[in-house]
Every structure is written in structure tokens, then in C-alpha cells.
Amino acid sequence: MKHPNALQKYFIEQFQSDIRDISPVGGGCINETVKVTLTDGQSFFVKKNRIALNDMFEKEALGLKLLADATEKTADSGERLHIPDVHGLTDDHDNGHVFLVLSFVEEGRSSGDFDLRFGRSLARLHRQTAPQFGLYHDNYIGRLPQKNEYRDDWISFFAECRLEPQFRMAQESGHFTGAARKSLDRLCSTLNELLPEERPALLHGDLWGGNYICDNDNQPVLIDPAVYYGHREAELAFTTLFGGFGSGFYKGYEQEFPLEPGFSERRDIYNIYPLLVHVNLFGGMYVSQTESILRKF
């Protein structure tokens, strides 16, 4: 990424300092991501994409702010999750780009009781509740739309706002047959017998091993959220899907906010949703993995 005039103008206007350096930062597959260093030494994390995806950045910013506000309430003796600060959005209409400007987090290496503290802090975040499941706006998981219409109960929200939209998208793309459709319908008809009801919990929404980092103070930092109020078991299930969380993480979570017995048997049901998302993003092996779980239930 060069020094776009619009981005340069943004930093001069907002921080009274010009751009000294822009260097690429790896890890993202949807956006171009860079570290911007100003002449006064300040550093920022900047995401760039097509201006047509401005809404995706707006919803990410809202999600980060919601998490930041919530984590301020959940600090216990200074122990809490950290969320990057949202500095703003700006666009470059001439070149068709939009930028999301965040604070830059220096990564460190986790050590000691990091996992334990991470689990406890996430559990405290999950104690933040709301009257209904959902959120006041739809948002995105990856680059896919995520429906957040309010529902009074988790079963209807999970079936109608999570499983159904992603399955329909995948079926229309030719990934699933009518047999898979019948399996999903059968599962949805029995969800109230399989999943416990709880109060809505504030969730990161896309919490896998690539969406948290350890900063250079050995503190957990959440990034790239898909925020909504949902069942906390769905969040915990997602953390097991692609690895990246140590055993201490789950120990710390259970210490702070124990799950109901039988979670390990329910885990695959929740993970149908992120697997469907991966079917729609990548296809391939995620189709058979999803079908296997649907047949199981």
C-alpha cells in the first residue's frame, strides 16, 4: 500500500502528523492490512478494501466499540480482555478504497497463566447480557452477512438467524443436496430437546485461534469480531473447532462461569454454523464435515 492522498490527509487532520512509513502486516485474507507509522512515532493498524465494503468496516468498528465498552465493565483487579481502539474510517473515492484505522497492537509471546486469565476474562464478558438474542443491526462473519434479528429464545435465533441463512446460501451454490436439507430440518425440530436455554451473552462471535493475539504485556487482545448476543456455548464450541486455545483457557472459563453438564456432546451442534460459513467461503472438505454432523444428530 502506497501513501494514498486520502489516508495521508486523514492522519494529518486527525493526528497533526504525516505518514513516515507503511509496512504490510500478515494474517488477513479479506482485507489488505498494514502498519502505518507517523513522523511523530505513533503507530496504527489500517485495513483497506473496496469502498463497496464500507458497511463491513462500519459494523466491525461498532462491534469493537461494543466489546470495548463491555470489557471496561468486566475488569477484575485489572484483569480483562483488551480491544483495539477504533480511531475512525476514511475513504478514497478517487481510487475506490475505504480504510479502517485502529490502534496498533505489538504482539508478544504468551507465557505463564495467560490462558487461564484469558478464559476467566472471556467468561466475565459472557456475563454481559441483554433482553433478547441478536443485535440492533446485522453485521458480517468474515465477508459474509450475518443476520441478527432479535429473538426471545436461543433455539429460534440459532435456527432462523444462524443455520438457515448459511445453509440456504450453500445449497443455492450447489454444495448440499435435498438429503442434507432434510437432516437440517430434522435437527432444527429437535434443538429444544438438545440445547439448554440461557440468558443472552455478549459474544465476540468469530472466536477462533486467529482472532485473538497476545500483546507484549502478555494480555489477551480480541480482534475481528462478529458481535451479537447469543448462547455462550456457541462461542466456546467455536474455540475448539480449529484449535489455538490451551487447556488453561477452558479451566479459567469454568472457574469463572461454569457450563452446564454435557457441553462436549452439544459442541458439534453449535459448530454447524461456523462450518457452514466455511462451506460458503471455501467449500471443499467443510461440506463433508458439516454433513457428518447433520447425520449424527
DAHU-V325151 format. One record per pair of residues at least 6 apart in sequence whose C-alpha atoms are under 8 Angstrom apart, sorted by the first residue. I is the first residue (numbers start at 0). J is the second residue. Records with the same first field share a line. If there is no record, write none. Layout:
# DAHU-V325151
I->J / J
This chain:
# DAHU-V325151
0->21 / 22 / 23 / 33
1->21
2->18 / 21
3->91
4->91
5->89 / 90 / 91
6->89 / 90 / 91 / 98
7->17 / 18
9->89
10->16 / 17 / 18
11->17
16->37 / 38 / 39
17->37 / 38
18->35 / 36 / 37 / 38
19->35 / 36 / 37 / 38
20->35 / 36 / 37
21->33 / 34 / 35 / 36
22->33 / 34 / 35
23->32 / 33 / 34
24->32 / 33 / 34
25->32
26->209
29->141 / 142
30->46 / 47 / 48
31->46 / 47 / 48
32->44 / 45 / 46 / 47
33->44 / 45 / 46
34->42 / 43 / 44 / 45 / 103
35->42 / 43 / 44 / 45
36->42 / 43
42->102 / 103
43->100 / 101 / 102 / 103
44->100 / 101 / 102 / 103 / 104
45->98 / 99 / 100 / 101
46->98 / 99 / 100
47->96 / 97 / 98 / 99
48->96 / 97 / 98
49->95 / 96 / 97
50->90 / 91 / 92 / 95 / 96 / 97
51->95
52->97
53->97
55->138 / 139 / 142
56->88 / 98 / 99
57->88
58->138 / 139
59->138 / 139 / 223 / 224 / 225
60->85 / 87 / 99
62->224 / 225 / 226
63->82 / 83 / 84 / 85 / 222 / 223 / 224
64->84 / 85
66->82 / 203 / 226
67->81 / 82 / 83 / 84
69->124 / 127
70->79 / 80 / 81 / 124
71->79
73->79 / 120 / 123 / 124
74->80 / 120
78->116 / 120
79->116 / 117 / 120 / 219
80->117 / 120 / 121 / 218 / 219 / 220 / 221
81->218 / 219 / 220 / 221
82->220 / 221 / 222
83->101 / 102 / 103 / 104 / 220 / 221 / 222
84->101 / 102
85->100 / 101 / 102
86->99 / 100 / 101 / 102
87->99 / 100 / 101
88->97 / 98 / 99 / 100
89->97 / 98 / 99
90->96 / 97 / 98
91->97
104->214
105->214 / 215
106->212 / 213 / 214 / 215
107->213 / 214 / 215 / 216 / 217
108->213 / 214 / 215 / 217
109->213 / 214 / 217 / 218
110->217
112->247
113->217 / 218 / 219
114->244 / 245 / 246 / 247 / 248 / 251
115->247 / 248 / 249 / 250 / 251 / 252
116->248 / 251
117->218 / 219 / 248 / 251 / 252
118->247 / 248 / 249 / 250 / 251 / 252 / 253
119->248 / 251 / 252 / 253 / 254 / 255 / 256
120->252
121->252
122->252 / 253 / 255 / 256
123->255 / 256
124->200 / 201 / 202
125->200 / 201 / 202 / 231
126->200 / 201
127->200 / 201
128->198 / 199 / 200 / 201 / 228
129->198 / 199 / 200 / 201 / 228
130->151 / 198 / 199
131->149 / 150 / 151 / 152 / 199 / 228
132->147 / 149 / 150 / 151 / 152 / 153 / 156 / 199 / 227 / 228 / 229
133->147 / 148 / 149 / 150 / 156 / 227 / 228 / 229
134->147 / 148 / 149 / 226 / 227 / 228
135->147 / 148 / 149
136->147 / 148
137->144 / 145 / 146 / 147 / 148
138->144 / 145 / 146 / 147 / 225 / 226
139->145 / 225
140->204 / 205 / 224 / 225 / 276
143->276
145->160 / 161 / 225
146->160 / 161 / 164
147->160 / 227
148->156 / 160
149->156
150->156
152->196
153->196 / 197 / 199 / 229 / 230
154->190 / 191 / 194 / 196
158->187
161->272
162->271 / 272 / 275
165->272 / 275 / 276 / 279
166->275
168->279
169->175 / 275 / 278 / 279
170->176
174->278 / 282 / 286
175->286
179->290 / 293
182->293 / 294 / 296
183->293
186->293 / 296
193->265
194->265
196->230
197->230
198->230
199->228 / 229 / 230 / 231
200->228 / 229 / 230 / 231
201->226 / 227 / 228 / 229 / 231
202->226 / 227 / 228 / 229 / 231 / 234
203->221 / 224 / 225 / 226 / 227 / 234
204->224 / 225 / 226 / 227 / 234
205->223 / 224 / 225 / 226 / 234 / 237
206->224 / 234 / 237 / 238
207->237 / 238 / 239 / 240 / 241 / 242 / 243
208->238 / 241 / 242 / 243 / 244
209->243
210->221 / 222 / 223 / 224
211->219 / 220 / 221 / 222
212->219 / 220 / 221 / 222
213->219 / 220
214->220
232->258 / 262 / 266 / 269
233->266 / 269 / 270
236->266 / 267 / 269 / 270
237->269 / 270 / 273
238->244
240->270
267->292
268->292
271->289 / 292 / 293
274->285 / 286 / 288 / 289
275->285 / 286 / 289
277->285
278->285 / 286
